[in-house]
Amino acid sequence: MMRAIPSEFAEAPHSPPSVAKSFTLDFKITTATYGGGVEAGLPDRITPVRASQCRGLLRFWWRASRGSRFPTVATLRAEEARIWGSTVHSSPIQIEILNPQLGIEAQSVRNGVYEEPRYALFPAQSNDQHHGYRPIYKGGSFQLKFRCPPGVFDELDASVRYWVAFSGIGSRTRRGLGALFCGDYPHREILSYPADLAATAVTLPWPQLKGGLIAMGNQPMLHQQAWEAAVNALRDFRQSRYGRFGRSRRPEPDAIRVLTGQSAPAHNAPVNPAGDFPRGRFGGPIIFHFRQDGHRLGDPNDTTLLPASDHAVFERMASPLILKPIAVSATHSVPAALLLNAPQPSRFVLREKDGTEHTITAGASDVLGEFMAFVHARPEWRGVYGAI
């Protein structure tokens, strides 16, 4: 016996119209990539670019740009949860990785020759008993497919813009590794969106663009050259010496000798005012290693400088300084330095190998501002310079 189909089920229901916007962006990786996988220092060969990593980076740059409009952590978190999701509900922004290519594997040290810039690649070039020298990868590309409703498109657009400009893929992106080029986000438009940022600069509990400082070169050069120009500027600033092989101009070595009571006879007399650790403001931890040979024998053993607040000691503090080549085309970049407006430690703790700790009050030195002025004075950096 055949049964009649009820009239309300006679035709398939129409799908509700989709209001989500879908678009795909092409990315080229312009500098070497390092790490980024489950095991530290090594990539994930199966999924070299992960959607979760991209989402985390986009969240960070949303906070640094659009998030600067919120006065408290609570209001920030509420809006961030609405846009990027939380443990309670998912994000309306969907991200899909397409065609990820890791690039060509290269040895970070080959027959005693080090890949440059060493000041950025030193973790890969540290020869340890478990991994030896770790590989890096050159080149590579991927696509990101986004799907989001119109109500959050501007939030996503800002996040992608600043991620492409100032960050990248993998480890050590704040020192220029894994830098990106995306033709849909030209570098000249990076800071032309004041609506992304708060009206006035206030230091908040999270890093932000507003109130920061940027220096950018105006002479395009090959990606590798621009990367080396950016990173080597920091090397030259931090490693300044009295003569090519003389003692450091920085106060930390003499301060460590005084605190630990250890000094090679040739270094008993300080050459700098002791007591301050300005380089701790570049991020931490910092491991200070003194060579123990020849006239250096007797200098301190390795010590670790850790950032701290009035209430806690932190094992890690991300650097507020970002160095990278900002791509102006598929082949060329300009060197750039971005100093984020971020909270600074109120003190440091110097930890010796035996666990002895020394507390140091953070001095008033504006070493980060000094570095930005140092960079701007270099010929290849006579481009954009000023507060954001």
N, C-alpha and C positions, 0 to 999 in steps of 0.2 A: 504494500500500500504506500503510495507516494504521499508525502506531506508537503503542504504549501509552505514556502519560505515566508516568514513574517515580513511585512512591508518595510519595516525599519532596517532589515538585513538584506534587502533585495540588491543593494549596491554597496560595494566596498566604501568605507568612509574615506573622505579626502584627507590626505596628510596636511597637518597645519602648515601654513607657509613658514619657511625658515627665515629668520631675521638675522642670523649670524653672518658675519663677514668672513670670507675665507681668502687667504692669499699665501703665496709661497715666495720666500726670499732665498737668493743664492749667495753663499759665503765662500770666500777663498781665504785660506790660512796663509798669512804672509811671512810669519817668522817660525822658527823651530818650536815644536811642541814637546813637552816633557811631562811624564806622569799622567795623572788624570784617571787611572784605573783603580781597581780594588786594592792592589798592592802598591805601597808608596813608591814613587819614582818610576813606575811602569804604566803603560797605557793599557786599555782594554781593547784587545785586537778584534773582538767580536762586535762590540758597540763602542767604537772610538769616540763618538759624540753621543752623549746621553741626554734625553729629554729632561731628566730630573736635574742634571747639572745646569742646562740652559735655563730652566725655570728658576733655579736658585740664584743664578747670576742676574736674571731679569728682575727678580724680587729685590735684590740688593740695589740695583740702579733705579728701580722705582722709588725705594726709600730715599736714596740720595738726591733724587730730583723732585718728583711729585710729593714724596713723603715729607719734604721740608715744610709743607704748608700746615702741618699738624703740630700743636704745641706740646703734646704729651705722648708718652709711649702708649697709653691706653687708647687714645684716639687714633694713633697711627695703626695699631694692631687691628682695630675694628675695620678700618678701611682696607688694610692689606688683606685681611681675611675675606672681605667681600670680593676683591679683585683676584687674588691669587690662591684663595682657598685656605682651609684650616682643617683641624681634626674633626670638625663638626660638619662641614659641607665642602664640596669640591669647587674648584675654580671654574668660572665660565669660559676661561681661556684654555683652549686645547692646543697642544704642541705635538707635532709629529716630525721625526727626523727622517730625511730622505737621502739616499745615495751618499752615505758617509764614506770618505776616503781618508785614510790615516796619513798618507804621504810616504815618502821614501825614508827607510831607516838609515841612520848615519851614526857612527860612533862619535861620542862627544870628545874622545881623545884617541887619536890614531898615530901610532909610532912616535909618541911623545909630543905630537902637535895638537894643541887644544883648539877646539871650536871657539869662536868668539861670538858674543862678548863673554869672557870668562866670569865677569862680575855678576852676570845673571845666571850663568850655566853651572856655577860651582857645585850645586848638589849632584848634578849628573856626572861631574868630573872628580868627585870624591871616591877614590878607590878603596872599597871596603872588602872584607873577607867573604861576604855573602854574595854580592852582586858585581864586584869589580866596577868598572866604569859603566854607567847606565846609558842606553841609547837615547837619541833624540830623533825626531821625525821632521823632515822638511817637506813643505808643500802641504797638500791635502785640501779637501773641500767638502762641503755638505750643503744640504738645503733644509730649511725649516718651513713647515707648513703650519700656519696659524689659523685658528677658527675662533672668532669671538663676537659677541653681540656689540652693536654700535655704542652702547653705553659705556664700554670700557676700552674702546679702540684708542682713544687719546692716551690712556694710561699705558697701554701696551706699546704704542708708538714711541713715547718718551723712553720707556725702558730699553727698547731695542736700539734707539738712537745713541744713547750714552753707553750701552754695552759695547756696541760696535766701535765707538770712538775710543773708549778708555779701558776696555777689558779684552777678553779673549776666551780661549778654550784650553783646558788642562791646568797644570800647576804653574805657579809663579807668574801669573798674568800681570801682577803689579810691577813686574820687571820686564814686561814686554814679550814674554813667551806666548805663543798661540794667538798672536794679533790677527785681526780680521779685516777684510775688505768686503763691503757690500755696496754695489752700485746704486741701490735705492736710498742709501743714506750718505750723501756726499759730506765730506769733512767741513766744508765752508758753512754748513748749516748747523753745526754742533751747538753753538751758543746763541742761536738766533731765535730761541723760543722762550722768552722771559716768563710766559704763562706757566711753564713747567715748574718754576721756582717760587719760593716765598718772596714777599715784597721786601723784607728786611732780613739781614743776616743775624742769626742767633745760634750760639753753640748748643746743640741738642745732644741727647745721650747716644745718638747714632751718627755715622759719617754722612755729610751732605755736601752737595755742590755749592749751594748758596753760602757765601762767605769764604769760599776757597780762593785759590790763586792758580792761574794757568800761565805757562810759558810755552810757546810753540814756534818752531822755525818757519821761515817763509821760502826756503830753497828746497824744492822736491829733490829727493835722491832715492836710490834703490832701497827697497825695504830693509835689507840687511845693513846698509850704511846708516840709515836713519836710526835703526835700533841700536847700533853700536854708539852712535853719537849721543843718544839719550842715556844709555847705561854707563858709558865711560865717563860722562860728566859727573855722575855720582861717585864713581871710583876715584876720579881725580880730586874731588872735594873731600871725601872721607879719608883718603890715604895720603893727605898732604904731609910732606916731610921737610926737615931741614937738610936740603941737599938730596941727591938721588938716593943715597943709601944711609941717610942720617936718621935721627930719631923723629918720631911722630910729632907733628905740630898739635895734635889733639890731646886733651888733658887726661883721657882715660888711662893710658899706660902708667903714667906717674901716680895717678890716684889709686890704681890697683896695687902698685908697689908699696904705697904708704899703708893701705888697709890690711894687706896680707903680711907686711913686714918682710917681704922677700924682694931682693934686688941683686942683680949682677953688680960686682964692684964698679964696673964702668958706668953703671946707671944709677949710682947712689944719689947723685945730685939731680933733683928734678929740673927739667927744662921748661915745664909748664906749670901754672897754678893748679894744684891738685884739689880734688874734691868733687868736681862736677862730671857728669856722664851725659853730655848733650846728644851723643849719637844714639842713645836709647830712645830718643823721640822718633827715630826712623823705623821703629818696630822692633819686636823682640820675640824670642830671646836672642841675645847676642853672646856668642862664645868667643872669649878673648884667649888667643893662643900666642904664647911667647916662645920664640925659638930658643933652644937650650944647647947652643954650640958656641965654641970659641969664647969671645968676650961677652956673650950673652948668658953664659952658664951661671945659674943662680937666680935668674929672673923667675917670676911667679909661675906656678903650674896653671893649667887651664881653669878659668873661672867663667861663670855664666851670669849675665846681667838680665834680670827679669823686671818687667814693669809691675807697678803696684799702685793701689789706691790707699786711702786712709784705713781701709778695713780688710783688704785682701791682696794676696800676691797672685799674679796671673802667669800661667805657663806660656801664654802666647798673646801678642798684640799685633794685629795687622798693621802694616805701614800705612800712614795717611798719605804717603807720596806714591804716585803712580807714574812710571816712566814707560813710554812706548812709542813706536812709530805709528802715527795716524795716517792711514792710507789716503792718498789723493787720487789714485788710479789703481788699476790692477797690478802695476809694476813699481810705482813710486810712493813714497811716504815723506812726511816731515817729522822731525823729532819733537816730542812733546813731554812736558812734565806737568802733572796736575797735583796740587796740594789740596786735599779735602779738608773741609772744616769739620774736625773731629775732636772728641775729648782727648786730653793729654794726661799721662800719668802724673800723680802728685809726688810720687817717690819711686825709687828703684831699689831692688835688692840684689846685691852681688853675692853669689853663692860659690863657695869653694868646693873642691872635689870631696873633701871630708864632711861636707854638709854645713860648715860654718857659714853664717850669713851676716852680711853687713848692710845696714839700711842707709840709703843715701837720699836726702831730700832733693827733688828735682829742682835744678837751678832755673834762673830766669832767662837763660840763653835762648834766643830765637834762632836755633840752628837751622830749622826748616826754612824760615824766611831768608836766612843767609844763603842757603843753597839755591833758592829760586833766583835771588839776585845774581849769584855766581853763574847760573845757567844763562840768564838773560844777557850777561856780558860777553858770552861766547859768540863769535861771528856767525855760526850757523843757526843761532837762535834769535836773530833780529827780526822776529815776526810778531805774533800776538803776545802781549804780556799785560797782565792786570788782574784785578779782583773780579770774581764772578758775581 
